[in-house]
């Protein structure tokens, strides 16, 4: 069968042969035992409903074995035989260009070069899934190949509920992930519902088909590191940045450190992913001996090198050893998957990687105890460094939150706030999000590198023209992104699809998108898919990350994210998504995203103006109502540019009136 015929087939009527477990692939860890005997039967019933009854007797033992061995039913047998990658859009079968673009984006999320655990359909973060099983993937791709512009596909946590009649201006796909009743949003609730096959953790861009590999987080981390050094009034050259994690998202940190121009030490306990990142060029060197690491860092500091060093070992050892050896750390952070602390997101110190994985699966209570003990040690070592002048920030991975739950010395003197800020609280929020700057991204659906080069040039020209008249308040953001886009090609950031990211405000996003649309209309480039990370101005309500610099008491509300995805859906998005979880964990955040296909039409131009303006200014208005100074400046500027925008502004209360 051809590739197109396999897509159109969906779930095959003749069962494929079982596939061997490929040990050289980076697999998800075994999930903990959480289902009762009766619930295991229910999980099997749920899995088998995708298949004709004549196949149940053959599949049930296989699925039962998967559930017992891995803690989930992935349906490995049904993995496609074709290569999993984003193909040029014209290679996909279908009746609708928008649906073909979505198929491209789904396959990019599952590309072996992009996905963290591709056979388990997990893109990043240890549990950020595109689908729960391979039957869902096959059925979704079949639906997309049949879809017309008068239908919308409804996705329930990876499950394609079906194609429903709609209309041309409606979203082609509406995605929800993990949207459970609030009282059932604890980590074990996810474990149980995911094992039953009824819900999934979509992370942010994994379950919304908008992940573009580590490039997105490279850019965000580069901006963060640059501004971190600005905050401590020090040049990155010769400065030391210490962090941990080399997974799907965190693996971008060393590359970001190189672009920023500092020395980066990034610890990782997983040998396979460490060597993958080294072979991919995301880290310059790998060191396995802590004493050798001390010598190498001392030499790098003496020579003021720009170098990234991956330490194969536990980050706690690095913090403690650097304290003993008096190695000064300028910037410190952590990007292990602490949103998923009990299932492979963070590993205990003084226990081998293999032994820790065994303990995780077979003695989860002891594993949790060891993780929390490690978090206390980790925090204690960080505290010693910050007392010497290190600037430490939480990179939005729930490090501060889980350390506090472990009883670590992480609280401020008021016993309410954390001792250290979130990077959004201190850097990205006031410097970027409040002004409307966030992670705008695009994918060239032709798959041609020359199209990406042309879009880079277009975006750069637009930003340079805007910078000539930009207010002083946003000049730094403009210049950082002009510099980024100029260096994007030479830094070889493309993994998977021909994609790019930069930070832009609403004006910048609209102007760049319209310039792309005009270039498509003239035949200069092919179809372009627009999107963004959910980690943005408007898309996410996350009290310990995206909205951590909201101080009016509304940090724990989620109106903004819900309004965002509803508003995007009727203003022209091609697909929309809303998730529970993402970045900081299940039950800790609500986040929404979108995708928009540009085809050179006048209709696309209308959607650009309507949707992108709302997508950014929804968040700026919420931030301005919280009295954020940058957001007040930005929303007033937006109202001047758009007469139809009229936002409720706060009246500021004098501090002395509250002195009683």
Secondary structure, DSSP 8 states (H G I E B T S, - for coil): --HHHHHHH-S-SS--------TTS-----------HHHHHHHHHHHHTTS-GGGHHHHHHHHHHHHHHHSS---GGG--SS--S---GGGS--S-HHHHHHHHHHHHHH-TTT-SBGGGTEEETTTEES-SSHHHHHHHHHHHHH--TTEEEEEETTEEEEEEE--TTS-SEEEEES---GGG-SHHHHHHHHHHTS----TTTTTTT---TTHHHHHHHHHHHHHHHHHTT--STT-EEEEE--STTGGGHHHHHHHHTSEEEEEES-HHHHHHHHHTTSSSEEE--HHHHHHHHHHHHHHT--EEEEEES-HHHHHHHHHHTT---SEE---S-GGGTTTTSS--TTS-HHHHHHHHHH-HHHHHHHHHHHHHHHHHHHHHHHTTT-EEEE-SSSHHHHHHHTT-S-B-TTSSSBSSEEHIIIIIHHHTGGGT-EEEEEEETT--HHHHHHHHHHHHHHHHHHHTT--GGGHHHHHHHHHHHHHTTTTT---SSSEEEEEE-HHHHHHHHHHHHHHHHTTSS--EEEEE-SSSSSSEE-TTTTTTT--SS-TT--HHHHHHHHHHHHHT-SEEEEEE--SS-TTS-EEEEEEEEE-S-HHHHHHIIIIIHHHHHHHHHHHHHTT-HHHHHHHHHHHHH-TT----------GGGG--
